[in-house]
Amino acid sequence: MGWYHLECLATAAKTSELTWRMYQNCSTCNQGWSGQVCRGMAEAAHANFAGPVETEMQVQAGLMLSQAMFSDGDFVEASECCAEALNVSMRVHGDAQAADKTQIHPDTIEAMAIAGMIHSKIHSFDIALQMQYGVLNTCRRVNGNEDEATMRAMENLGSTHGRMENHHLALPLLQEASDISRRVRGDECLPTLSAMGNLGSSLHAMGDKAAIPLREKVVAISRRLLGNRHPATLTHVANLAITRSESGDHSNAFPLFD
């Protein structure tokens, strides 16, 4: 991905020289920021849009920062930031007073989705399930099954069931998300890659040998989209090696690490 100095980006962000899109993606390769750059850009956006007047951009900056904190493993900070963004979103968009709950704003739904992910990660499963079922049901009702938010909600809920070892509940959700993503977006895109990877993890957990060809396909796509040395590709390679090894195919497992 494009290389920049983090301090230069943050300075440009604070002086409003960056568009909103550049807070989120590299303008050179169009990939989302990752690691320290992602956290720095999110903090810059959050600071830039802070103020006494609550706005939609303030909500979106808060959601971006909470996701960056979540990715860094700062779950307490992420939870607090997300809760603040959720409350602001409900006030800005009028969701707290809305009589028709089918009209909940996408920002509010996203905040609930992020909060559910955080609670799932810290094993607060009762809260996570309540929020994630609510998000999925709302997304299905309002947007239909082929909407991006609905597909993410399926994956998030499936991942929570996977953490709880409810694999019989996780698998149908992850299978549905993967099938829809492949049909709507095609195989050669990052969201589909993620959906297929999650499905592979569920199949592996259940001891289903279908995990092997699926994980082989995921590795091939990741190498084409991201390159051989990208962290996501290396994770997919490791997952495939583990699945092959646990199935007894040691000769084809270990060469993957060469």
C-alpha positions in Angstrom: 0.0 0.0 0.0 1.1 3.6 -0.4 3.6 4.8 2.1 3.2 8.1 3.9 4.5 9.7 7.1 1.9 9.4 9.7 2.6 12.9 11.2 2.2 14.5 7.8 -1.2 12.8 7.3 -2.3 13.8 10.7 -1.2 17.4 10.2 -3.0 17.6 6.9 -6.1 16.1 8.5 -6.2 18.7 11.3 -5.9 21.5 8.7 -8.8 20.0 6.7 -6.6 19.4 3.7 -7.8 15.8 3.5 -11.1 14.7 2.1 -13.2 12.3 4.2 -12.3 9.5 1.9 -8.6 10.0 2.5 -9.2 9.5 6.2 -10.3 6.0 5.4 -8.3 4.9 2.4 -4.9 5.3 0.7 -5.4 7.6 -2.3 -2.7 5.6 -4.2 -3.9 2.0 -3.9 -7.4 2.6 -2.5 -6.9 0.0 0.3 -8.1 0.9 3.8 -5.4 2.1 6.3 -4.1 -0.4 8.7 -2.0 -0.5 11.8 -0.6 2.7 13.3 -1.6 4.7 10.2 -5.3 3.6 10.6 -5.3 4.6 14.3 -3.5 7.9 13.6 -5.9 8.8 10.8 -8.9 7.9 13.0 -7.7 10.0 15.9 -7.0 12.9 13.5 -10.6 12.7 12.1 -12.1 12.4 15.5 -10.2 15.5 16.7 -11.0 17.4 13.5 -14.7 16.9 13.7 -15.1 17.3 17.5 -17.0 20.3 18.7 -20.0 21.5 20.7 -22.4 21.0 17.8 -23.2 17.4 17.2 -23.0 16.4 13.5 -23.2 13.3 11.2 -19.4 13.7 10.5 -18.7 13.6 14.2 -20.6 10.3 14.5 -18.7 8.8 11.6 -15.4 9.9 13.0 -16.3 8.3 16.3 -17.2 5.1 14.6 -13.9 5.1 12.7 -11.9 5.6 15.8 -13.8 2.9 17.8 -13.1 0.4 15.0 -9.4 1.4 15.0 -9.2 0.9 18.7 -11.0 -2.4 18.4 -8.4 -3.5 15.8 -5.6 -2.5 18.2 -7.1 -4.6 20.9 -8.0 -1.6 23.1 -11.5 -2.9 23.8 -12.3 -0.7 26.8 -11.5 2.4 24.9 -13.3 1.1 21.8 -16.4 0.4 23.9 -16.5 3.9 25.4 -15.9 5.6 22.1 -18.5 3.5 20.3 -21.1 4.1 23.1 -20.5 7.9 22.7 -20.9 7.6 18.9 -24.1 5.6 19.3 -25.6 8.2 21.7 -24.7 11.1 19.4 -26.0 9.2 16.3 -29.4 8.6 18.0 -29.6 12.3 18.9 -28.4 13.6 15.5 -30.7 11.3 13.5 -33.6 11.2 15.9 -33.5 7.5 16.3 -34.2 7.6 20.0 -37.6 9.3 19.4 -38.5 7.5 16.2 -41.8 5.6 16.4 -41.0 3.7 13.2 -38.0 1.6 14.1 -37.6 0.5 10.5 -36.2 4.0 9.9 -33.2 3.8 12.1 -30.3 5.6 10.5 -27.4 3.5 9.0 -24.9 5.3 11.4 -26.9 4.1 14.4 -27.1 0.5 13.0 -23.3 0.6 12.4 -22.7 1.8 15.9 -24.8 -1.0 17.3 -22.9 -3.5 15.1 -19.5 -2.3 16.3 -20.7 -2.4 19.9 -21.8 -6.0 19.3 -18.4 -7.0 17.9 -16.7 -5.5 20.9 -18.9 -7.3 23.4 -18.4 -10.5 21.5 -14.6 -10.1 21.6 -14.6 -9.7 25.3 -17.0 -12.6 25.8 -19.9 -10.6 26.9 -22.0 -12.9 24.8 -25.5 -12.1 26.2 -25.1 -8.5 25.3 -23.4 -9.3 22.0 -26.1 -11.6 20.9 -28.9 -9.2 21.8 -27.3 -6.4 19.8 -26.3 -8.6 16.8 -29.6 -10.3 16.4 -31.2 -6.8 16.6 -28.9 -5.5 13.9 -29.4 -8.5 11.6 -33.2 -8.4 11.9 -33.3 -4.7 11.3 -30.9 -4.9 8.3 -32.9 -7.8 6.8 -36.2 -6.0 7.2 -35.0 -2.6 6.0 -32.3 -3.4 3.4 -32.9 -7.0 2.3 -30.4 -9.8 2.4 -28.1 -8.6 -0.3 -27.2 -5.3 1.4 -23.6 -4.9 2.6 -24.7 -4.1 6.2 -26.9 -7.2 6.2 -24.0 -9.4 5.0 -21.7 -7.9 7.7 -24.4 -8.6 10.3 -24.6 -12.2 9.3 -20.8 -12.6 9.6 -20.6 -10.8 12.9 -23.4 -12.9 14.5 -21.9 -16.1 13.0 -18.5 -15.2 14.4 -20.0 -14.7 17.9 -21.7 -18.1 17.7 -18.3 -19.5 16.6 -16.6 -18.1 19.7 -19.3 -19.6 21.8 -18.6 -23.0 20.0 -22.2 -22.9 18.7 -20.9 -24.1 15.3 -24.3 -25.5 14.3 -25.7 -21.9 14.5 -22.6 -20.2 13.1 -22.3 -22.3 10.0 -25.6 -21.4 8.3 -25.0 -17.7 8.9 -21.5 -17.7 7.5 -22.5 -19.9 4.6 -25.3 -17.5 3.7 -23.1 -14.5 4.0 -20.4 -16.1 1.8 -22.9 -17.3 -0.8 -24.6 -13.9 -1.1 -21.3 -12.0 -1.2 -20.0 -14.3 -4.0 -23.1 -13.8 -6.0 -23.4 -10.1 -5.5 -19.8 -8.9 -5.4 -17.9 -11.8 -7.1 -15.0 -13.7 -5.7 -12.2 -11.3 -6.4 -12.9 -8.6 -3.7 -11.9 -8.2 -0.1 -15.3 -8.4 1.5 -15.9 -11.7 -0.2 -12.5 -12.9 0.8 -13.3 -12.1 4.4 -16.7 -13.9 4.2 -15.1 -17.0 2.6 -12.3 -17.0 5.2 -14.9 -16.9 8.1 -16.8 -19.8 6.5 -13.6 -21.7 6.2 -12.9 -21.2 9.9 -16.4 -22.5 10.8 -16.0 -25.6 8.5 -12.6 -26.3 10.1 -14.0 -26.0 13.6 -16.6 -28.6 12.7 -14.0 -31.0 11.2 -15.6 -30.7 7.7 -13.1 -31.5 5.0 -14.8 -29.0 2.7 -12.6 -26.5 4.7 -9.5 -27.5 2.7 -10.6 -26.6 -0.9 -12.3 -23.5 0.4 -9.1 -22.3 2.3 -7.1 -23.2 -0.8 -9.3 -20.9 -2.8 -9.0 -18.1 -0.2 -5.2 -18.3 -0.2 -5.2 -18.0 -4.0 -7.5 -15.0 -4.1 -5.6 -13.3 -1.3 -2.3 -13.7 -3.1 -3.8 -12.1 -6.2 -5.5 -9.3 -4.4 -3.0 -8.5 -1.7 0.2 -10.2 -2.6 2.2 -13.0 -1.0 3.6 -11.0 1.9 0.5 -9.2 3.1 -0.4 -10.0 6.7 -3.9 -11.2 5.7 -2.4 -13.5 3.1 0.0 -15.0 5.6 -2.9 -15.6 8.0 -4.8 -17.4 5.3 -1.8 -19.5 4.5 -1.3 -20.4 8.1 -5.0 -21.4 8.4 -4.7 -23.7 5.3 -1.6 -25.3 6.7 -3.3 -26.0 10.0 -6.3 -27.5 8.3 -4.2 -29.7 6.1 -2.0 -30.8 9.0 -5.0 -31.7 11.2 -6.5 -33.7 8.4 -3.2 -35.7 8.3 -1.8 -34.1 5.1 1.5 -33.1 6.7 3.5 -33.2 3.5 1.4 -30.5 1.9 1.0 -28.4 5.1 4.5 -27.4 6.0 5.8 -26.4 2.6 3.2 -23.6 2.7 5.5 -21.8 5.2 8.5 -21.9 2.9 
